[in-house]
Every structure is written in structure tokens, then in C-alpha cells.
């Protein structure tokens, strides 16, 4: 995961929740798996999400799909 250490550091300094989603996770991974889908976003984003900012990192194809 590119920049994981930096992102985790930011999460300790800011009001930031980080959710890693891995298409091919290693053995023992307990986080989200697969693709960032509408269902995943609905499950993970807060109900009152209107004015919040969201950042997505990943390959260009994934970014386009999430947008």
C-alpha cells in the first residue's frame, strides 16, 4: 500500500478515518476486500456525509470507478 505509513500518521494528527480496501489482500487481512463499490461506501460513510471531504487513492481505473 503506497504511502500507508504517511497516511496512518496523518490519521493520528487529524480527525481522519482511513479505510483500506484491498483487491488481493494477504493472508490474515481483516479489512475491506474487493472493490470500492456503492455498497461499501454506504456501509462505511457516515449518514450525515453531505459536507465532508473524501480522498481516494489508488490506480486510475479505480479512481474513475469510485467517482
N, CA, C and O atoms as CSV, one atom per row, in Angstrom:
chain,resi,resn,atom,element,x,y,z
A,1,UNK,N,N,0.851,-1.167,0.000
A,1,UNK,CA,C,0.000,0.000,0.000
A,1,UNK,C,C,0.897,1.230,0.000
A,1,UNK,O,O,1.663,1.459,0.936
A,2,UNK,N,N,0.792,1.997,-1.037
A,2,UNK,CA,C,1.607,3.187,-1.204
A,2,UNK,C,C,1.260,4.230,-0.150
A,2,UNK,O,O,0.087,4.529,0.074
A,3,UNK,N,N,2.272,4.775,0.486
A,3,UNK,CA,C,2.147,5.845,1.486
A,3,UNK,C,C,1.364,5.440,2.732
A,3,UNK,O,O,0.841,6.310,3.429
A,4,UNK,N,N,1.270,4.143,3.031
A,4,UNK,CA,C,0.488,3.715,4.195
A,4,UNK,C,C,0.997,4.366,5.479
A,4,UNK,O,O,0.202,4.853,6.283
A,5,UNK,N,N,2.300,4.378,5.675
A,5,UNK,CA,C,2.850,4.947,6.909
A,5,UNK,C,C,2.490,6.425,7.045
A,5,UNK,O,O,2.117,6.887,8.123
A,6,UNK,N,N,2.606,7.157,5.941
A,6,UNK,CA,C,2.286,8.586,5.964
A,6,UNK,C,C,0.795,8.814,6.229
A,6,UNK,O,O,0.422,9.709,6.987
A,7,UNK,N,N,-0.036,8.011,5.608
A,7,UNK,CA,C,-1.487,8.153,5.799
A,7,UNK,C,C,-1.860,7.809,7.234
A,7,UNK,O,O,-2.668,8.507,7.848
A,8,UNK,N,N,-1.283,6.745,7.774
A,8,UNK,CA,C,-1.565,6.376,9.162
A,8,UNK,C,C,-1.103,7.459,10.134
A,8,UNK,O,O,-1.754,7.703,11.149
A,9,UNK,N,N,0.013,8.104,9.827
A,9,UNK,CA,C,0.498,9.202,10.666
A,9,UNK,C,C,-0.487,10.368,10.625
A,9,UNK,O,O,-0.805,10.948,11.663
A,10,UNK,N,N,-0.969,10.714,9.436
A,10,UNK,CA,C,-1.965,11.787,9.318
A,10,UNK,C,C,-3.212,11.474,10.133
A,10,UNK,O,O,-3.785,12.361,10.766
A,11,UNK,N,N,-3.628,10.222,10.118
A,11,UNK,CA,C,-4.830,9.829,10.852
A,11,UNK,C,C,-4.680,10.048,12.353
A,11,UNK,O,O,-5.672,10.270,13.046
A,12,UNK,N,N,-3.455,9.988,12.860
A,12,UNK,CA,C,-3.249,10.232,14.290
A,12,UNK,C,C,-3.215,11.717,14.615
A,12,UNK,O,O,-3.378,12.099,15.774
A,13,UNK,N,N,-3.005,12.560,13.610
A,13,UNK,CA,C,-2.893,14.007,13.822
A,13,UNK,C,C,-4.151,14.773,13.465
A,13,UNK,O,O,-4.298,15.939,13.832
A,14,UNK,N,N,-5.046,14.133,12.758
A,14,UNK,CA,C,-6.249,14.804,12.260
A,14,UNK,C,C,-7.478,13.979,12.616
A,14,UNK,O,O,-7.375,12.824,13.029
A,15,UNK,N,N,-8.619,14.585,12.450
A,15,UNK,CA,C,-9.862,13.835,12.588
A,15,UNK,C,C,-10.082,13.119,11.254
A,15,UNK,O,O,-10.840,13.580,10.401
A,16,UNK,N,N,-9.405,11.990,11.098
A,16,UNK,CA,C,-9.351,11.301,9.820
A,16,UNK,C,C,-9.562,9.809,10.042
A,16,UNK,O,O,-8.882,9.186,10.858
A,17,UNK,N,N,-10.496,9.258,9.319
A,17,UNK,CA,C,-10.722,7.819,9.344
A,17,UNK,C,C,-10.218,7.252,8.028
A,17,UNK,O,O,-10.600,7.719,6.955
A,18,UNK,N,N,-9.369,6.255,8.112
A,18,UNK,CA,C,-8.793,5.640,6.926
A,18,UNK,C,C,-9.359,4.234,6.783
A,18,UNK,O,O,-9.364,3.454,7.735
A,19,UNK,N,N,-9.833,3.924,5.590
A,19,UNK,CA,C,-10.338,2.585,5.299
A,19,UNK,C,C,-9.543,2.053,4.111
A,19,UNK,O,O,-9.632,2.587,3.005
A,20,UNK,N,N,-8.775,1.012,4.345
A,20,UNK,CA,C,-8.016,0.380,3.272
A,20,UNK,C,C,-8.881,-0.707,2.653
A,20,UNK,O,O,-9.498,-1.505,3.360
A,21,UNK,N,N,-8.918,-0.729,1.327
A,21,UNK,CA,C,-9.674,-1.743,0.590
A,21,UNK,C,C,-8.698,-2.422,-0.357
A,21,UNK,O,O,-8.145,-1.778,-1.249
A,22,UNK,N,N,-8.484,-3.719,-0.167
A,22,UNK,CA,C,-7.513,-4.450,-0.972
A,22,UNK,C,C,-8.219,-5.456,-1.870
A,22,UNK,O,O,-9.047,-6.246,-1.417
A,23,UNK,N,N,-7.877,-5.410,-3.146
A,23,UNK,CA,C,-8.438,-6.351,-4.108
A,23,UNK,C,C,-7.890,-7.757,-3.877
A,23,UNK,O,O,-8.620,-8.743,-3.972
A,24,UNK,N,N,-6.602,-7.836,-3.573
A,24,UNK,CA,C,-5.955,-9.125,-3.324
A,24,UNK,C,C,-5.211,-9.037,-1.989
A,24,UNK,O,O,-3.988,-8.895,-1.968
A,25,UNK,N,N,-5.941,-9.119,-0.883
A,25,UNK,CA,C,-5.301,-8.948,0.425
A,25,UNK,C,C,-4.428,-10.148,0.797
A,25,UNK,O,O,-4.650,-11.261,0.321
A,26,UNK,N,N,-3.440,-9.910,1.647
A,26,UNK,CA,C,-2.600,-11.018,2.109
A,26,UNK,C,C,-3.379,-11.890,3.103
A,26,UNK,O,O,-4.418,-11.486,3.625
A,27,UNK,N,N,-2.862,-13.066,3.343
A,27,UNK,CA,C,-3.454,-13.960,4.328
A,27,UNK,C,C,-3.534,-13.247,5.669
A,27,UNK,O,O,-2.575,-12.605,6.098
A,28,UNK,N,N,-4.665,-13.359,6.319
A,28,UNK,CA,C,-4.844,-12.744,7.624
A,28,UNK,C,C,-5.404,-11.338,7.600
A,28,UNK,O,O,-5.660,-10.764,8.659
A,29,UNK,N,N,-5.603,-10.763,6.415
A,29,UNK,CA,C,-6.151,-9.405,6.291
A,29,UNK,C,C,-7.572,-9.388,6.838
A,29,UNK,O,O,-8.390,-10.226,6.456
A,30,UNK,N,N,-7.877,-8.451,7.723
A,30,UNK,CA,C,-9.215,-8.376,8.305
A,30,UNK,C,C,-9.981,-7.139,7.844
A,30,UNK,O,O,-11.106,-6.905,8.285
A,31,UNK,N,N,-9.378,-6.348,6.960
A,31,UNK,CA,C,-10.030,-5.140,6.471
A,31,UNK,C,C,-10.943,-5.404,5.289
A,31,UNK,O,O,-11.276,-6.549,4.983
A,32,UNK,N,N,-11.341,-4.328,4.631
A,32,UNK,CA,C,-12.220,-4.438,3.472
A,32,UNK,C,C,-11.488,-5.122,2.317
A,32,UNK,O,O,-10.276,-4.979,2.150
A,33,UNK,N,N,-12.256,-5.863,1.533
A,33,UNK,CA,C,-11.707,-6.613,0.407
A,33,UNK,C,C,-12.493,-6.294,-0.854
A,33,UNK,O,O,-13.664,-5.920,-0.795
A,34,UNK,N,N,-11.839,-6.445,-1.980
A,34,UNK,CA,C,-12.525,-6.294,-3.260
A,34,UNK,C,C,-12.382,-4.899,-3.827
A,34,UNK,O,O,-11.297,-4.316,-3.820
A,35,UNK,N,N,-13.479,-4.376,-4.313
A,35,UNK,CA,C,-13.510,-3.068,-4.976
A,35,UNK,C,C,-14.288,-2.071,-4.127
A,35,UNK,O,O,-15.099,-2.454,-3.284
A,36,UNK,N,N,-14.031,-0.794,-4.359
A,36,UNK,CA,C,-14.818,0.255,-3.711
A,36,UNK,C,C,-16.110,0.377,-4.497
A,36,UNK,O,O,-16.126,0.865,-5.628
A,37,UNK,N,N,-17.181,-0.070,-3.888
A,37,UNK,CA,C,-18.496,-0.093,-4.530
A,37,UNK,C,C,-19.453,0.835,-3.795
A,37,UNK,O,O,-19.151,1.331,-2.710
A,38,UNK,N,N,-20.590,1.056,-4.396
A,38,UNK,CA,C,-21.637,1.844,-3.736
A,38,UNK,C,C,-21.992,1.226,-2.388
A,38,UNK,O,O,-22.176,1.941,-1.404
A,39,UNK,N,N,-22.088,-0.090,-2.342
A,39,UNK,CA,C,-22.440,-0.780,-1.094
A,39,UNK,C,C,-21.386,-0.558,-0.018
A,39,UNK,O,O,-21.722,-0.330,1.145
A,40,UNK,N,N,-20.119,-0.623,-0.397
A,40,UNK,CA,C,-19.048,-0.393,0.563
A,40,UNK,C,C,-19.110,1.042,1.080
A,40,UNK,O,O,-18.983,1.277,2.281
A,41,UNK,N,N,-19.303,1.992,0.183
A,41,UNK,CA,C,-19.387,3.398,0.596
A,41,UNK,C,C,-20.578,3.624,1.508
A,41,UNK,O,O,-20.451,4.325,2.512
A,42,UNK,N,N,-21.726,3.056,1.193
A,42,UNK,CA,C,-22.907,3.219,2.038
A,42,UNK,C,C,-22.690,2.605,3.418
A,42,UNK,O,O,-23.192,3.122,4.416
A,43,UNK,N,N,-21.951,1.513,3.474
A,43,UNK,CA,C,-21.668,0.848,4.738
A,43,UNK,C,C,-20.658,1.632,5.567
A,43,UNK,O,O,-20.771,1.659,6.793
A,44,UNK,N,N,-19.679,2.267,4.943
A,44,UNK,CA,C,-18.577,2.907,5.649
A,44,UNK,C,C,-18.740,4.396,5.898
A,44,UNK,O,O,-18.205,4.909,6.881
A,45,UNK,N,N,-19.464,5.108,5.038
A,45,UNK,CA,C,-19.595,6.554,5.200
A,45,UNK,C,C,-20.666,6.883,6.233
A,45,UNK,O,O,-21.651,6.154,6.353
A,46,UNK,N,N,-20.488,7.967,6.980
A,46,UNK,CA,C,-21.499,8.350,7.973
A,46,UNK,C,C,-22.796,8.788,7.295
A,46,UNK,O,O,-22.794,9.240,6.150
A,47,UNK,N,N,-23.889,8.646,8.016
A,47,UNK,CA,C,-25.201,9.030,7.480
A,47,UNK,C,C,-25.230,10.520,7.111
A,47,UNK,O,O,-25.771,10.893,6.071
A,48,UNK,N,N,-24.649,11.363,7.963
A,48,UNK,CA,C,-24.605,12.812,7.710
A,48,UNK,C,C,-23.307,13.128,6.990
A,48,UNK,O,O,-22.376,13.663,7.593
A,49,UNK,N,N,-23.236,12.802,5.703
A,49,UNK,CA,C,-21.977,12.931,4.975
A,49,UNK,C,C,-21.959,14.062,3.963
A,49,UNK,O,O,-21.011,14.171,3.186
A,50,UNK,N,N,-22.968,14.893,3.954
A,50,UNK,CA,C,-23.110,15.916,2.935
A,50,UNK,C,C,-21.955,16.867,2.742
A,50,UNK,O,O,-21.554,17.103,1.603
A,51,UNK,N,N,-21.395,17.431,3.812
A,51,UNK,CA,C,-20.361,18.453,3.681
A,51,UNK,C,C,-18.961,17.949,3.987
A,51,UNK,O,O,-18.028,18.747,4.074
A,52,UNK,N,N,-18.794,16.663,4.151
A,52,UNK,CA,C,-17.481,16.113,4.469
A,52,UNK,C,C,-16.620,16.037,3.207
A,52,UNK,O,O,-17.129,16.050,2.086
A,53,UNK,N,N,-15.317,15.957,3.416
A,53,UNK,CA,C,-14.385,15.787,2.303
A,53,UNK,C,C,-13.880,14.351,2.318
A,53,UNK,O,O,-13.638,13.771,3.377
A,54,UNK,N,N,-13.725,13.788,1.120
A,54,UNK,CA,C,-13.259,12.419,0.983
A,54,UNK,C,C,-12.104,12.386,0.002
A,54,UNK,O,O,-12.093,13.105,-0.997
A,55,UNK,N,N,-11.136,11.542,0.303
A,55,UNK,CA,C,-9.961,11.389,-0.551
A,55,UNK,C,C,-9.834,9.919,-0.913
A,55,UNK,O,O,-9.938,9.047,-0.051
A,56,UNK,N,N,-9.612,9.656,-2.171
A,56,UNK,CA,C,-9.469,8.290,-2.648
A,56,UNK,C,C,-8.112,8.165,-3.320
A,56,UNK,O,O,-7.754,8.983,-4.167
A,57,UNK,N,N,-7.359,7.140,-2.940
A,57,UNK,CA,C,-6.043,6.892,-3.528
A,57,UNK,C,C,-6.054,5.512,-4.156
A,57,UNK,O,O,-6.583,4.560,-3.582
A,58,UNK,N,N,-5.470,5.411,-5.332
A,58,UNK,CA,C,-5.378,4.112,-5.980
A,58,UNK,C,C,-5.106,4.275,-7.456
A,58,UNK,O,O,-4.842,5.378,-7.933
A,59,UNK,N,N,-5.172,3.158,-8.186
A,59,UNK,CA,C,-4.938,3.205,-9.626
A,59,UNK,C,C,-6.005,4.048,-10.331
A,59,UNK,O,O,-7.124,4.190,-9.838
A,60,UNK,N,N,-5.645,4.598,-11.477
A,60,UNK,CA,C,-6.547,5.496,-12.218
A,60,UNK,C,C,-7.900,4.855,-12.501
A,60,UNK,O,O,-8.928,5.520,-12.368
A,61,UNK,N,N,-7.929,3.588,-12.884
A,61,UNK,CA,C,-9.196,2.915,-13.169
A,61,UNK,C,C,-10.100,2.848,-11.957
A,61,UNK,O,O,-11.315,3.001,-12.080
A,62,UNK,N,N,-9.527,2.624,-10.794
A,62,UNK,CA,C,-10.317,2.573,-9.565
A,62,UNK,C,C,-10.858,3.960,-9.223
A,62,UNK,O,O,-12.014,4.102,-8.825
A,63,UNK,N,N,-10.029,4.964,-9.377
A,63,UNK,CA,C,-10.462,6.346,-9.087
A,63,UNK,C,C,-11.646,6.699,-9.967
A,63,UNK,O,O,-12.634,7.247,-9.479
A,64,UNK,N,N,-11.564,6.396,-11.252
A,64,UNK,CA,C,-12.690,6.690,-12.168
A,64,UNK,C,C,-13.937,5.944,-11.746
A,64,UNK,O,O,-15.027,6.516,-11.773
A,65,UNK,N,N,-13.815,4.701,-11.361
A,65,UNK,CA,C,-14.975,3.905,-10.942
A,65,UNK,C,C,-15.615,4.481,-9.691
A,65,UNK,O,O,-16.841,4.510,-9.581
A,66,UNK,N,N,-14.801,4.941,-8.745
A,66,UNK,CA,C,-15.331,5.498,-7.491
A,66,UNK,C,C,-16.035,6.832,-7.765
A,66,UNK,O,O,-17.088,7.118,-7.194
A,67,UNK,N,N,-15.444,7.639,-8.642
A,67,UNK,CA,C,-16.062,8.937,-8.959
A,67,UNK,C,C,-17.421,8.725,-9.574
A,67,UNK,O,O,-18.103,9.692,-9.912
